[in-house]
Amino acid sequence: MKKLLFGGSVLIAAASLIAADAKNEITSAAKKLADAGSYSWKQTVDVAGGGGGGGGGGGRFRPGPTEGKIAKDGTTHLAMTRGDNTIEAVLKGEKGAIKTQDGWQSLSEAADAEGPTRFIAGVLRNFKAPAAEAQDLASKASDLKKDGDAYAADLSADAAKSLMTRFRRPGGEAPEVSDPKGSVKFWTKDGNLSKYQYHVKGKMNFNGNDIDIDRTTTVEIKQVGDTKVDVPEEAKKKLS
């Protein structure tokens, strides 16, 4: 009996070490990406059943792809597709600018606007570059383990809820979330982070209506160390 208990303890300890090694590998890969200073990425969001996308329910909230670039000085350029429109934005530190029909606006100006521009300003204020987001996700992943050519883990209910509510309107209260669930996957190549993906599922209450959320976000990394960002002069003025 003691031998069985001892054997079970050894297996548990071994599994814990494997999970710790996997987390260290992913964290190191994400840090290596951050240290590279510049890279490009493409983010896609798959919304099952036409439910909530970026901040609510219904097909009109279904986000298209986002193309991103970050330069060595931290300047970030985003091209976000929403429906038939592509929204261009530039971020640097805590400042940012959005290209609107009326020209470039700072984040503070956009936050005071009405309609979609205000919502996008809220999205940008909560933006995390992929290297930082991957490190954050790895820190919240439990029992990372090999899953084919990836590393996979479940996320806690609190982590899933945070991902589901991060893109709410500026100054608005987070919507109520019930039964949040989440999972995450990471892919590496030669010690570098090449892709990560997270899935969240649950119910959100918007204005008294329960909306089913079932969303998978995939981020693919490319052009590490070779990416440059050109900022339009009008946008530079909004970053100063």
C-alpha positions in Angstrom: 0.0 0.0 0.0 2.8 2.4 0.9 4.6 1.6 -2.4 1.4 2.4 -4.3 1.1 5.8 -2.4 4.7 6.5 -3.0 4.4 5.7 -6.7 1.3 7.9 -7.0 3.2 10.8 -5.3 6.1 10.4 -7.7 3.8 10.6 -10.7 2.1 13.7 -9.3 5.4 15.3 -8.7 6.6 14.4 -12.2 3.4 15.8 -13.8 3.9 19.1 -11.9 7.5 19.3 -13.1 6.4 18.8 -16.7 3.7 21.5 -16.4 6.2 23.9 -14.8 8.8 23.2 -17.6 6.1 23.8 -20.2 5.1 27.1 -18.6 8.7 28.2 -18.4 9.2 27.3 -22.1 6.2 29.4 -23.2 7.0 32.3 -20.9 10.6 32.3 -22.2 9.3 32.2 -25.8 7.0 35.1 -25.2 9.8 37.1 -23.5 12.1 36.3 -26.4 9.5 37.8 -28.7 9.3 41.0 -26.5 13.1 41.3 -26.5 13.2 41.1 -30.3 11.5 44.5 -30.2 9.7 44.4 -33.5 7.3 41.9 -35.1 4.0 41.7 -37.0 0.9 39.6 -36.3 -2.5 38.7 -37.5 -5.4 38.2 -35.1 -8.6 36.4 -36.2 -11.7 35.8 -34.1 -14.1 32.9 -34.7 -17.5 33.4 -33.1 -19.5 30.2 -32.9 -23.2 30.6 -33.9 -22.9 34.3 -34.7 -22.9 35.2 -31.0 -21.0 38.0 -29.2 -17.7 39.0 -30.6 -15.7 42.0 -29.2 -18.2 43.4 -26.8 -21.7 42.1 -27.2 -24.0 39.7 -28.9 -25.3 39.4 -32.4 -23.6 39.1 -35.7 -23.0 42.9 -36.0 -20.4 42.6 -33.2 -18.5 39.9 -35.1 -14.9 41.3 -35.5 -12.9 40.7 -38.6 -9.1 40.2 -38.6 -6.7 42.7 -37.1 -3.3 43.2 -38.7 -0.7 44.5 -36.3 2.9 45.8 -36.3 5.1 46.9 -33.5 8.5 48.7 -33.9 11.5 48.6 -31.7 10.6 51.9 -30.0 7.2 50.5 -29.0 5.2 52.3 -31.7 2.3 50.0 -32.7 0.1 50.2 -35.8 -3.2 48.4 -36.0 -5.6 47.8 -39.0 -8.8 46.4 -37.5 -11.5 45.1 -39.9 -15.1 45.6 -38.7 -17.7 44.6 -41.2 -16.9 46.4 -44.5 -14.6 49.0 -42.8 -11.0 48.9 -41.7 -10.1 51.1 -38.7 -6.5 52.3 -38.5 -4.9 53.2 -35.2 -1.5 54.0 -33.8 -0.4 53.5 -30.2 2.7 54.5 -28.3 3.0 54.1 -24.5 -0.3 55.4 -23.0 -1.1 57.6 -26.0 -2.9 56.6 -29.2 -4.7 57.9 -32.3 -7.6 56.6 -34.4 -8.2 57.5 -38.0 -11.9 58.6 -38.4 -14.0 60.1 -41.2 -13.0 63.5 -39.7 -9.3 62.7 -39.6 -7.1 61.4 -36.9 -8.3 61.7 -33.3 -6.5 61.1 -30.0 -7.9 58.3 -27.8 -9.3 60.9 -25.4 -11.0 62.7 -28.2 -12.4 59.4 -29.6 -13.6 58.4 -26.1 -15.8 61.5 -26.0 -17.3 60.7 -29.5 -20.5 58.8 -30.1 -21.0 55.5 -31.9 -18.4 52.9 -32.9 -15.4 55.3 -32.5 -16.0 55.5 -28.8 -16.1 51.7 -28.5 -12.9 51.3 -30.5 -11.2 53.8 -28.1 -12.2 51.5 -25.2 -10.7 48.5 -27.1 -7.4 50.3 -27.7 -7.1 51.4 -24.0 -7.2 47.7 -23.1 -4.9 46.7 -25.8 -2.0 44.3 -25.0 0.7 43.5 -27.6 0.9 39.8 -28.3 4.2 39.3 -26.4 2.7 40.7 -23.2 -0.7 39.0 -23.8 1.0 35.6 -24.3 3.0 36.0 -21.1 -0.2 37.0 -19.2 -2.1 34.0 -20.6 0.8 31.7 -19.7 0.8 32.9 -16.1 -2.9 32.1 -15.9 -2.7 28.7 -17.5 -2.9 25.7 -15.3 -1.2 22.3 -16.0 0.2 23.2 -19.4 0.9 20.0 -21.4 1.7 18.9 -24.9 -1.3 18.7 -27.3 0.0 17.6 -30.7 2.4 20.3 -31.8 1.1 22.8 -29.2 1.0 23.3 -25.5 -2.5 23.5 -24.0 -4.1 24.3 -20.7 -7.4 25.4 -19.1 -7.9 28.9 -17.8 -9.5 29.7 -14.5 -13.1 31.0 -14.4 -11.8 34.5 -13.4 -9.3 34.5 -16.3 -12.0 33.5 -18.7 -14.4 36.2 -17.4 -11.7 38.8 -17.7 -11.1 38.0 -21.3 -14.8 38.1 -22.0 -15.3 41.5 -20.5 -12.1 43.3 -21.4 -13.5 45.3 -24.3 -16.4 47.1 -22.6 -17.2 50.7 -23.3 -15.0 53.3 -21.6 -16.4 54.1 -18.1 -19.0 51.4 -18.4 -19.6 48.6 -15.9 -18.5 45.1 -16.9 -21.5 43.0 -18.0 -22.6 40.1 -15.8 -21.0 36.8 -16.8 -22.3 33.4 -15.8 -20.5 30.0 -16.1 -17.3 31.4 -17.7 -14.9 28.8 -19.1 -11.6 29.2 -21.0 -8.7 27.4 -22.5 -5.4 28.4 -24.2 -2.9 27.0 -26.6 0.6 28.0 -27.6 2.8 27.1 -30.5 6.6 27.6 -30.6 9.2 27.2 -33.3 13.0 27.0 -32.5 12.2 28.5 -29.1 10.2 31.4 -30.5 6.5 32.0 -30.0 4.8 31.5 -33.4 1.1 31.4 -32.5 -1.3 31.3 -29.6 -5.0 30.8 -29.3 -7.5 31.2 -26.5 -11.2 30.1 -26.3 -13.8 31.6 -24.0 -17.3 30.5 -23.4 -20.2 31.5 -21.2 -23.2 33.8 -20.9 -23.2 37.6 -20.7 -26.1 39.8 -19.7 -26.5 42.9 -21.9 -29.4 45.2 -20.9 -31.3 42.4 -19.3 -30.7 39.9 -22.2 -28.5 36.8 -21.8 -26.2 36.4 -24.8 -24.2 33.1 -25.4 -20.5 33.7 -25.9 -18.4 31.2 -27.7 -15.3 32.9 -29.1 -11.9 31.7 -30.2 -9.1 34.2 -30.8 -6.0 33.2 -32.7 -2.8 35.3 -33.0 -0.1 34.4 -35.6 3.3 36.0 -35.2 5.6 36.9 -38.2 8.4 39.1 -39.3 10.1 39.0 -35.9 12.9 41.6 -35.8 12.2 42.9 -39.3 9.1 45.0 -38.7 8.9 48.8 -39.1 6.1 51.1 -38.5 5.5 54.3 -40.5 3.3 56.8 -38.7 1.4 59.5 -40.7 2.3 63.1 -39.6 -1.3 63.9 -38.6 -1.3 60.8 -36.3 2.1 61.8 -34.8 0.6 65.1 -33.6 -2.1 63.2 -31.7 0.6 61.1 -30.0 2.6 64.1 -28.7 
